[in-house]
Amino acid sequence: MAEAITYADLRFVKAPLKKSVSSRLEQDPEDYEDGELTYENVQVPPVPAGAPSLASSGPADTARVKAKQPAKRCMKLSASQVLPCPTSTSCLQYLLLGLLLTCLLLGVATICLGVSYLQLSQQFQQVTRILAATNSSLRQQLRERITKLGQQEENLQEYRRQLSQSQEMLQEEQRVHQVAEQQLQACQLDREQTKETLKREEEQRQALDQRLNSMQNRLKSFSTCSTLGEIRKRRTEKT
C-alpha cells in the first residue's frame, strides 16, 4: 500500500514567499540554484497500490516511487530539485536543533579559545615582564662587569709597568753584583798573591835570622878568643 508523500521545497529568502510546487518546478533549474530559498510543504493525495509512478506538477521533476517502498523515505535530488522529508516540521526542528548545537559548540569553542588566548596573553605578558626585568638586571651586571674589567685592565697595566721597572732594576742590580763579584775575585787573587809574597818574605827573614845568629856566634867566639889572648899577654908581661 502506498501512503501520502510529502515534498519539501527549501529556499532561503529575505521575505517568505509561498508558491505552489508546480510553478516552482516549471522554472529553470538555474533559478533554483541562483534564486532565493523558501520553505513550503505540499500534500499529495494517496496513490493506488497498482500505480507504477507518481508525477509531480512540473514536467522536469518526476519522481518514481515503487509500490513496496515505504512512504517515509527521503530521495536524493539535485540542487534544482526538492528534498523530500517525512515531516517538514520535524526536519525543520532537527535542522534548527543541529544549527543550535553547532552554534553552541562554536560558542563554547570560541569561549574556550578566548579563555586560552587570555591565559596565554597573560602568561606571555608575565614572561615578557620577567624577561625585561632579567634583561635589565643582566645589562646592569654586564655594565658593572665591564667597569670592573676596565679597572682590572688598568691595574694590570700598572702592574706590568711596575714589573718592567722591577725587572730593569733587577737587571741593574745583577750587573752591579757581577761587577762586585769580579772585584771580589780580583781581591781574592791579590790576597793569594800577597800571602805568597808574605810567605816568601817570612822565609827570607828566617834565613836572615839564622845567618845573623851564626854570625853572632862567630863574633862571640872571636871575642872570647881575643880576651883570652890579652889575658895571657898581660900575664906574660908581668912575669
Secondary structure, DSSP 8 states (H G I E B T S, - for coil): -----EEEEE---SS-----HHHHHTS-HHHHHHS---EEEEE-----TT---EE-SSSS-EE---SSS-SS------TTS-EE-S-HHHHHHHHHHHHHHHHHHHHHHHHHHHHHHHHHHHHHHHHHHHHHHHHHHHHHHHHHHHHHHHHHHHHHHHHHHHHHHHHHHHHHHHHHHHHHHHHHHHHHHHHHHHHHHHHHHHHHHHHHHHHHHHHHHHHHHHHHHHHHHHHHHHHHHH-
